[in-house]
Amino acid sequence: MASRVLSSERCVFRPLPAAFSRPKSGLRPPTSLKPLRSDCSRGGGLDLCRPVGLGGRREWQLGVSALARMVPFAEEMKDGEGKGDRVASGCDGEEEAFDPAMPPPFWLAEIRAAIPKHCWEKDPWRSMSYVVRDVVAVFGLAAAAAFLDNWIAWPLYWVAQGTMFWALFVLGHDCGHGSFSNNSKLNSVVGHLLHSSILVPYHGWRISHRTHHQNHGHAENDESWHPLSEKLYKSLDSITQKLRFTMPYPLFAFPLYLWARSPGKTGTHFHPSSDLFLPNEKKDVITSTACWIAMVGVLAGLACLMGPLQVLKLYGIPYLIFVMWLDLVTYLHHHGHNEKLPWYRGKEWSYLRGGLTTVDRDYGWINNIHHDIGTHVIHHLFPQMPHYHLVEATEAAKPVLGKYYREPVKSGPLPLHLFGVLAKSLARNHYVSDTGDVVYYQSDDRLSDAPETESH
């Protein structure tokens, strides 16, 4: 069926150009994909492809968090499918209500084509300059706090240093995506140094984060902050339910996630035999776990040398602030918008449709400090793009994205408004239906402050 629009002048249908035919997803249908060999090439220190299990089946997908060229995939609509195949305006000029669950009228390749070519270029010297900047700031703050050593300076230090730890994490995250540089060894070395210093197992987290990018927006296969099914949610004891959805406890979830993942999922980021990893990734996981253990040893040695209280003040409390930043930012990438945003299953899910449900956020002064990680939609669609091009790329892509892009609420110097957004979402977004390929969050009235379900 040809896609059509209503003319506002004559109020009649006219065909759209072929280039605007509506795809059902951003990827080829599985029947058109050739199986990839199990010894897929590696680039940027990451697998370019890997098998991913969906619903008991093996589906071959792009390793989108790896250094790879994006290929324009599309799935043509079948005859007779009319859902979402029109963008219309009434004769009175009023537009129909926008449904974010409709398959978008553009392909991934069209978004990519709208972005300037230089936005894909990686400059390792520029990337390293951010590392130097952040490391100097970390040591400078620690030296100043130790020198002043008074209870007026310490709280300011904890917030500032915890924010810098978060900035280090974002740079290590870029190494994991291969967006730091085209040199896989440089990415691995820098990633290990940055992530190990803040007690994150580099390869373990990199691999699970790759799974998140490959399945973002999928109600079951997503890896990070994905919704619980109603059955799973109701199987949790009341204390677990309350801790998961009551402030401030979710802001301290990351260390627990590293050890035991989310409810309904098994494995750990530290053990090479975890079901998070493929057999050929075991050495990587062992290396990262060894580096993590080494950092624990360094901290223990410093505690013996300086005293446990000093290590707690210089490192322990900033680490907790860093964890709070990570949980706040990553949760709000996928929750808390003021309109209902879908999660998908089965044939309704695609890489593009899942990515379009992510949300950009404005963090005021923190945008530059944490390397524009709040500019998240384009990052999710093209994770191999360097962070210093994300803002420009987003502006270039907006005309293509249209209403599928949601402008972030402007922040003051500090993003204090986001804590209210977080609390509201946690109070209302608890689980999704066990059935259906397009689902929305529902509320548990015992935890909700409002009877109506609000979107994430």
C-alpha positions in Angstrom: 0.0 0.0 0.0 1.5 3.3 -1.0 2.0 5.8 1.9 -0.1 8.9 1.5 -0.8 12.3 3.1 -3.8 14.5 3.2 -3.3 17.8 1.3 -4.3 20.7 3.6 -5.4 22.7 0.5 -7.7 20.2 -1.2 -8.2 17.7 1.5 -7.5 14.8 -0.8 -5.0 12.0 -0.8 -1.8 12.2 -2.8 1.0 9.7 -2.9 4.3 10.4 -1.1 7.5 10.0 -3.1 8.9 6.5 -3.0 11.7 7.6 -0.7 9.2 8.3 2.0 7.6 4.8 2.0 7.1 3.8 5.6 9.3 1.0 6.8 8.1 -1.3 9.5 11.5 -1.3 11.2 15.0 0.0 10.7 16.5 -3.5 9.9 16.1 -6.1 7.2 13.7 -8.8 7.9 15.6 -11.9 9.3 15.0 -13.9 6.1 17.1 -11.4 4.2 20.1 -11.6 6.5 22.8 -14.1 5.8 24.1 -15.9 8.9 27.4 -14.4 10.1 30.4 -16.6 10.7 31.1 -17.2 14.3 34.6 -15.8 13.9 33.3 -12.3 13.1 36.1 -9.7 12.6 36.8 -7.3 15.5 37.3 -3.6 15.3 37.8 -0.9 17.8 38.4 -3.7 20.4 34.8 -5.0 20.0 33.0 -7.7 18.1 31.4 -6.4 14.9 28.6 -9.0 15.3 27.4 -11.6 17.6 24.5 -13.9 18.0 21.7 -12.7 20.3 19.0 -14.9 21.6 15.5 -13.6 21.3 12.6 -15.6 22.5 14.6 -18.8 22.3 15.7 -18.2 18.7 19.1 -17.1 17.5 18.9 -13.8 15.7 21.9 -12.3 14.0 22.3 -8.5 14.7 24.8 -5.8 14.2 27.2 -5.3 17.0 26.1 -1.7 17.1 28.4 -0.8 20.0 31.4 -1.8 18.0 33.3 0.2 15.5 31.4 -0.5 12.3 29.9 1.1 9.3 26.1 1.5 9.5 24.2 -0.1 6.7 20.8 1.3 5.5 18.4 -1.5 6.4 14.7 -1.3 5.7 11.6 -3.5 5.8 8.9 -2.8 3.3 5.3 -2.7 4.5 3.2 -5.7 3.5 0.1 -5.2 1.4 -2.9 -4.3 3.5 -0.9 -2.9 6.4 -2.4 0.5 7.1 -1.4 1.2 10.7 0.7 4.3 10.9 1.0 4.7 7.1 -0.4 8.2 7.0 0.6 11.6 8.3 -2.5 13.6 8.0 -4.0 17.0 8.7 -7.7 17.8 8.7 -9.3 20.3 6.4 -9.3 22.8 9.3 -5.5 22.6 9.4 -5.3 20.7 12.7 -2.9 17.8 12.8 -3.8 14.4 14.0 -2.5 13.3 17.4 1.1 12.0 17.1 1.5 8.4 18.1 5.2 7.6 19.0 4.5 3.9 18.6 3.9 4.3 14.8 6.7 3.0 12.6 8.7 6.0 11.6 8.4 7.4 8.0 12.2 7.3 7.6 15.0 4.8 7.7 18.2 4.7 9.7 20.2 5.5 6.6 18.2 8.8 6.1 19.2 10.0 9.6 22.8 9.1 8.9 22.8 10.9 5.6 21.6 14.1 7.2 24.6 14.2 9.6 27.8 16.0 8.3 30.6 13.6 7.4 33.1 15.1 9.8 30.9 14.0 12.7 32.0 10.5 12.2 35.7 11.3 12.4 37.5 10.2 15.6 40.5 12.3 16.7 42.5 10.3 19.3 44.5 13.4 20.3 41.3 15.3 21.0 39.9 12.3 22.9 43.1 12.0 25.0 42.9 15.7 25.8 39.6 15.1 27.6 41.2 12.3 29.6 44.1 14.6 30.6 41.6 17.3 31.5 39.6 15.1 33.7 42.5 13.3 35.4 44.1 16.6 36.3 40.8 17.8 37.8 40.5 14.6 39.8 44.0 14.8 41.3 43.7 18.6 41.8 40.4 18.3 43.7 41.9 15.5 45.9 45.0 17.5 46.7 43.0 20.6 47.5 40.6 18.7 49.8 43.4 17.0 51.6 45.2 20.3 52.1 42.2 22.2 53.4 40.8 19.2 55.4 37.8 21.0 56.9 34.1 20.1 57.1 33.1 23.1 55.0 35.3 22.0 52.0 34.6 18.2 52.2 30.9 18.3 51.1 31.8 20.5 48.1 34.7 18.2 47.3 32.5 15.1 47.4 30.0 16.5 44.9 32.7 17.8 42.6 34.9 14.7 42.7 31.9 12.3 42.3 30.9 14.3 39.2 34.5 14.0 37.9 34.4 10.2 38.5 31.2 10.1 36.4 33.0 12.1 33.7 35.8 9.5 33.7 33.2 6.8 33.4 31.8 8.4 30.3 35.2 8.5 28.6 35.7 4.8 29.4 32.2 4.2 28.0 33.4 5.8 24.8 36.4 3.5 24.7 34.0 0.6 25.0 32.0 1.8 22.0 35.1 2.4 19.9 34.2 6.0 19.6 37.3 7.1 21.5 39.6 6.2 18.6 40.0 3.7 15.8 42.9 2.0 17.7 41.5 -1.0 19.6 44.6 -1.2 21.8 44.4 2.4 22.8 40.7 2.0 23.5 41.3 -1.0 25.7 44.2 0.5 27.7 42.5 3.8 28.3 39.2 2.1 29.1 40.8 -0.2 31.6 42.6 2.6 33.4 39.5 4.8 33.6 37.0 2.2 34.5 39.2 0.2 36.9 40.0 3.4 38.8 36.3 3.8 39.7 35.7 0.1 40.3 34.0 -0.8 37.0 35.1 -4.0 35.2 35.8 -2.6 31.8 35.1 -5.5 29.5 32.4 -7.0 31.6 30.4 -3.8 31.5 31.3 -3.0 27.9 29.9 -6.3 26.7 26.6 -6.0 28.7 26.3 -2.4 27.5 26.7 -3.6 23.9 23.7 -5.9 24.6 21.8 -2.9 25.8 22.5 -1.0 22.6 21.6 -4.0 20.4 18.2 -4.4 22.1 17.3 -0.9 23.3 13.6 -0.5 23.7 12.9 -4.2 23.8 10.7 -5.0 26.8 12.5 -8.3 27.6 15.9 -8.3 25.8 17.1 -4.9 26.8 19.8 -5.0 29.4 19.7 -1.6 31.2 16.6 -0.3 33.1 14.2 -2.4 31.1 10.7 -2.8 32.4 9.6 -5.8 34.6 6.8 -7.9 33.3 3.7 -7.9 35.4 4.2 -11.5 36.4 7.8 -10.9 37.4 7.0 -7.7 39.2 4.2 -9.4 41.3 6.6 -12.3 42.1 8.9 -9.9 44.0 8.5 -9.4 47.7 7.1 -6.1 48.8 10.4 -4.9 50.2 12.2 -5.5 46.9 9.4 -3.7 45.1 9.6 -0.7 47.4 13.4 -0.5 47.3 13.4 -0.7 43.5 10.9 2.2 43.1 11.4 4.5 46.1 13.8 7.3 46.2 16.8 7.3 46.9 17.4 3.6 46.7 17.4 3.2 42.9 20.3 5.7 42.8 22.6 3.2 44.4 21.6 0.2 42.2 24.7 0.1 39.9 27.1 -1.9 42.1 24.3 -4.4 42.7 23.7 -4.6 39.0 27.3 -5.3 38.3 27.2 -8.2 40.8 23.8 -9.7 40.0 22.2 -7.9 37.1 18.4 -7.0 37.2 15.5 -9.1 38.5 14.7 -11.9 36.0 18.2 -12.0 34.7 21.1 -14.1 35.8 24.9 -13.8 35.7 27.5 -11.3 36.9 29.8 -8.8 35.2 32.8 -10.4 36.9 32.7 -14.1 36.1 33.8 -15.3 32.6 31.3 -18.1 32.6 28.3 -15.7 33.1 25.6 -15.9 30.4 26.4 -12.3 29.6 29.4 -13.4 27.7 30.4 -15.6 24.7 33.1 -18.2 25.1 35.6 -16.1 23.1 35.2 -13.2 25.5 36.3 -15.0 28.6 39.9 -13.7 28.5 38.6 -10.2 28.2 36.4 -10.6 31.3 39.2 -12.2 33.3 41.5 -9.3 32.5 39.0 -6.7 33.5 38.1 -8.6 36.8 41.8 -8.8 37.6 42.2 -5.0 37.1 39.2 -4.5 39.3 40.7 -6.6 42.1 44.0 -4.7 41.7 42.2 -1.4 42.3 40.6 -2.8 45.4 44.1 -3.8 46.5 45.3 -0.2 45.9 42.5 1.2 48.0 43.3 -1.3 50.8 46.9 -0.2 50.7 46.0 3.4 50.8 43.7 2.7 53.8 46.7 1.2 55.6 48.9 4.1 54.7 46.5 7.0 55.2 43.8 5.5 57.4 40.4 4.2 56.4 38.6 7.5 57.2 40.8 9.5 54.9 40.2 7.0 52.0 36.5 7.1 52.7 36.6 10.9 52.5 38.8 11.1 49.4 37.4 8.2 47.5 34.5 6.3 49.1 31.9 9.1 49.3 32.8 10.5 45.8 32.4 6.9 44.5 28.8 6.9 45.9 28.1 10.3 44.2 29.4 8.8 40.9 27.0 5.9 41.3 24.1 8.3 41.9 25.1 10.2 38.7 25.2 7.0 36.7 21.9 5.7 37.9 20.2 9.1 37.5 21.4 9.7 34.0 21.0 6.2 32.6 17.5 5.8 34.0 16.3 9.2 32.6 17.7 8.2 29.2 14.8 5.8 28.9 12.1 7.0 31.4 10.4 10.1 32.7 9.0 11.7 29.6 5.7 13.5 29.8 4.1 11.5 27.0 3.6 7.8 26.8 6.5 6.1 25.1 6.3 2.4 24.1 8.4 -0.7 24.8 8.3 -3.3 22.1 8.4 -7.1 21.7 8.5 -9.6 18.8 7.9 -8.3 15.3 7.1 -4.8 16.5 10.6 -4.2 17.8 13.4 -2.9 15.6 16.7 -1.3 16.2 15.4 2.1 14.9 12.1 2.0 16.7 13.7 1.1 20.0 16.3 3.9 19.6 13.6 6.5 19.0 12.1 5.9 22.4 15.3 7.2 24.1 15.2 10.7 25.6 17.7 13.6 25.5 18.3 15.5 28.7 19.8 18.9 29.4 22.2 19.1 32.4 23.1 22.8 32.4 26.7 23.3 33.4 27.2 19.6 33.7 26.7 19.0 29.9 30.3 19.8 29.2 31.7 18.2 32.3 30.2 14.8 31.5 30.9 15.0 27.8 27.3 15.7 26.5 26.1 12.2 27.4 22.7 13.7 27.8 22.6 14.0 24.0 21.5 10.5 23.9 19.2 9.7 21.0 21.9 10.0 18.3 24.4 8.2 20.6 22.0 5.3 20.9 21.4 5.1 17.1 25.1 5.6 16.2 27.2 4.7 19.3 30.4 4.8 17.3 30.2 8.6 17.0 32.6 10.6 19.2 30.9 12.5 22.0 32.2 15.8 20.8 30.1 15.6 17.6 26.8 14.5 19.2 25.3 18.0 19.6 26.0 19.0 16.0 24.8 15.6 14.7 21.6 15.9 16.7 20.8 19.4 15.3 21.4 18.0 11.7 19.2 15.0 12.3 16.2 16.8 13.8 14.5 17.6 10.5 14.5 13.9 9.7 13.4 12.8 13.1 10.6 15.3 13.4 8.3 14.5 16.3 10.2 11.4 17.1 12.8 13.7 18.6 11.7 15.2 21.9 13.4 18.5 22.9 14.8 18.3 26.4 13.5 20.7 29.0 16.1 23.4 29.4 18.0 23.2 32.7 19.3 25.8 35.0 23.0 25.8 35.9 22.4 22.6 37.8 19.9 20.0 36.7 18.0 19.9 40.0 14.6 19.6 38.1 15.6 16.1 37.0 15.3 14.7 40.6 11.6 15.6 40.5 11.3 13.8 37.1 13.0 10.8 38.5 10.8 10.6 41.6 7.6 11.0 39.5 8.6 8.2 37.1 9.6 5.8 39.9 6.3 6.4 41.6 4.3 5.5 38.4 6.3 3.3 36.1 6.4 -0.2 37.6 5.7 -2.9 35.1 4.4 -3.7 31.7 1.8 -6.3 30.5 2.9 -9.9 30.1 1.4 -9.9 26.6 1.4 -7.6 23.6 4.1 -6.5 21.2 3.6 -2.8 22.0 3.3 -2.1 25.7 3.4 0.8 28.1 4.2 1.2 31.8 1.5 0.5 34.3 1.3 1.5 38.0 1.1 -0.4 41.2 -1.4 1.6 43.2 0.3 0.8 46.4 3.4 2.7 45.2 1.8 5.2 42.9 0.8 8.7 43.8 -1.8 8.8 41.0 -4.3 6.3 39.7 -3.4 6.8 36.0 -0.5 5.2 34.4 2.2 7.7 33.2 4.7 6.9 30.6 8.4 6.6 31.1 
